[in-house]
Each structure stands twice: as C-alpha cells, then as structure tokens.
Amino acid sequence: QSQLAEVRARHAKGFDVEEVLFSQQQLLEWLQTNLSLTEAWYGRPNCSLIYEFLIEVAHYDGHTRYRFKELPQCRSADGYMLAFDACARAAYYKSSSNAMEMNALKVAQKCGESGIDNTVLPNVLTRSECKLIRVGHVIKHWFVRRARLQQKAALA
C-alpha cells in the first residue's frame, strides 16, 4: 500500500511518466519476496498479489486510458481468477483524440506499389514536410525542458 501511495503522490506532483512508477529492479525484488512468502505459506509460489498491484498502478504509466476498477469484472468463486470485460476495455481505445493529437506532428510514411518501389528512396521529403518535422522537434524539446524544470522544482 505504501508503494501505491508513493506512485500516486509522484503522479500528483507531475513527475514525468517514466519516473512515476518504480524501477524494474524494485519490482523484481517485490516479486521474489512475494514468491518466497506464498511458497512458505501455501506450499507453492503465487504472484497474484504482484499482478493485482501492477493492474492498479497501470493507470499511472501514461499509456492506459482507463482504470481497471472502472471496467466490468468478475472474480471466480475461489477468488483466484479475475476476468475483465474485453468489449468495455476495447471501447476505451476506439475513440482516440489523444492519439490524433500525438500524430499531428508526424509525417506519414510513403510506400510504393511494389517491393522494388520501396527500395528507391520512398521517403524523400517535401519542403513543407521537412519544416513540419523540424518544428515538431523544436516543440517536443521545449516540452521536455519545461518538464525537466518542473520536476527539479518538485524535488527541491
């Protein structure tokens, strides 16, 4: 619970998406502890607790468009399995205005009609496409610098 509270606090403070969650090394340590304890208690290792923890923190990774608690779900009679409604889960990904915003500064790939066409400079850029890529690069770097300054201020 304390780790979940720490993830929530980092998210609330505006940390970068890559810094909100814990390290892979920390996760592996928790997993080993979980496996050894469940093996000692139940006679066989079980990582269900870690899986449910990952489900809960998935909301803060910057990729998941929903909280798993918001999805219709059903737990098995023994409490061991948890099933989510796949149709409801897929509905969150269908309308993606955020994806459209993310692709606004990208130039579409150009493909020829055959495999041979694709070997002869299929991605020669026009002047306006080159300008779009350069402007997008400048904007992205500006946001990265701004986020870095905000994180430094949050840590200070």
LINGI-V51848 format. One record per pair of residues at least 24 apart in sequence whose ideal C-beta (glycine too) atoms are under 10 Angstrom apart, sorted by the first residue. I is the first residue (numbers start at 1). J is the second residue. Records with the same first field share a line. If there is no record, write none. Layout:
I->J + J
This chain:
1->53
3->27 + 30 + 53 + 57
4->53 + 56 + 57 + 60
6->57
7->53 + 56 + 57 + 59 + 60 + 61
8->56 + 57 + 59 + 60
10->60 + 151 + 154
11->57 + 59 + 60 + 61 + 62
12->60 + 154
13->150 + 151 + 153 + 154 + 155
14->147 + 150 + 151 + 153 + 154
15->60 + 147 + 150 + 151 + 154 + 155
16->62 + 144 + 147 + 148 + 150 + 151
17->60 + 61 + 62 + 63 + 147
18->61 + 62
19->147 + 151
20->57 + 60 + 61 + 62
21->54 + 57 + 58 + 60 + 61 + 62
22->53 + 57
27->53 + 54 + 57
46->80
48->79 + 80 + 81 + 82
51->82
52->82
55->82 + 84
64->92 + 93
65->89 + 91 + 92 + 93 + 95 + 96 + 98 + 99
66->91 + 92 + 93
104->132 + 136
105->132 + 133 + 135 + 136 + 137 + 139 + 140
106->132 + 133 + 136
107->132 + 133 + 136
